[in-house]
Amino acid sequence: MTLLVVVIVVALAFDFTNGFHDTANAVATTVSTRALSPRLAVLIAAVANLAGAFVTTAVAKTVGKGIIDLGHITNQTLLAALLGAIVWNLITWWLGLPSSSSHALIGGLVGAALAQAGENGVLWHGVAHKVAIPALWAPTIAFGSSFLLLLGIYWAFQWMTPGLANRSFRLGQLATGTWVAFTHGANDAQKTMGVIAAALAIHGGHPDDLRIDKWVIVAAGLAIAAGTYSGGWRIMKTLGQRVYQMEPPSGFAAQATAGAVIYASTKYGYPLSTTHVVSGAVMGAGATKRLSAVRWGVAGNIVFAWVLTLPAAAVVAAGMWFVVEAVF
């Protein structure tokens, strides 16, 4: 029972770090275009994150039983995976890199499962079809959609003066910023739900019976909302200004398309990287002016962090498994 409680507490701690690590996803463009003050934007994002946690449990079931084989692993494995993901989240947060909390957790699960049970512990088909492939197409779709939407906005509202357009789309960003935060909560809070549900199933001796109880949903939603409210200002600066100097119309387009991609993926149970999707949408919006408007050097660093996260978190979690096994 002690180990189960520790896993649940650490899972909620990861959810909290996910919230402050990914705050930038929801509020960076809104703040950078001065549609909202930083503190108000973060408050709205926190509330929307909490609301989003109650949408569906499809992603939670993918994380809980679609990535690793619960019949071959133990709660020590889950604890090591969570610790590995948290350590990687903190490293990338400190460096200001908008890497993926989702991929840190997936990498952690894979690394810890390999350390515990070898190849039998990982469901490679699930990793490929639910994580790796969506990691490629989701930001690409967000890039293209944001690019096309912003072109459409420029064409449809060309009669507007720049001042009127900026004022109008700042108001629009109140809705799109909330939309991104809502979809972030819907997708990301579920990853913690999945881990807690897996821990409960393993502890109860029924690894095939994965249930997402109401208290798990509420706890995960509150944890990610609290993390979001605490803020992630280092990453916000990278995403909101250093990749591309956002304006209200481009911020509106990036948020609207990113939210749509995240929501659709959530419905189909893909544990998506909201960081990847929002970054792709921001780059797509920037490319409508000219390709040189996007600071591709910074964007390249972000892509490097994406590629590095899965294996790095896996290595850290594998090392953590030996520590956890010694303690428990």
Secondary structure, 3 states (H helix, E strand, C coil): CHHHHHHHHHHHHHHHHHHHHCHHHHHHHHHHCCCCCHHHHHHHHHHHHHHHCCCCCHHHHHHHHCCECCCCCCHHHHHHHHHHHHHHHHHHHHHCCCCCHHHHHHHHHHHHHHHHHHHHHECHHHHHHHHHHHHHHHHHHHHHHHHHHHHHHHHHCCCCCHHHHHHHHHHHHHHHHHHHHHHHHHHHHHHHHHHHHHHHHHHCCCCCCCCCCHHHHHHHHHHHHHHHHHCCHHHHHHHHHHCCCCCHHHHHHHHHHHHHHHHHHHHCCCCCCHHHHHHHHHHHHHHCCCHHHCCHHHHHHHHHHHHHHHHHHHHHHHHHHHHHHHHC
